[in-house]
């Protein structure tokens, strides 16, 4: 875990900031959508950089991060549509 600590801290800050923005921007759906897109793209980029530095980057890894980001975006989108 020691060599991955910065990655985990980055993800916590990214998702914490995303949650904060989702709450603050709740009345402004378009800005909230852009903020969540930013979080999703940042998540994919952080994963790609992490794998380039600490592991072996492959197309499979990039696709996995992209699919997880898209799943998260769709989850946030549908939750905000219900509320």
C-alpha positions, 0 to 999 in steps of 0.5 A: 500500500505504501507505493500506492498511497498517493494514488489512493489519496488522489482518488479520495480527494477527487471523489470527495471533491466530486461529492461536494460539487454534486451537493453544491451544484444540485440546483444547477443540473447542467453545471453538475453534469459538467462537474461529474464529467470532469470527475469521471475523466480525471478518474480515468486519467489518474488510473492511466497515469498510475498504471503507467508508473507502477504497473503495465498499462494495457488497453484492457486497463484503460477500458476497465477504468472507462467502463467504471467511470461511465457506470459511475456517471450513469449512476449519478445521472439517474440518481439526480433525475429521481431526486 
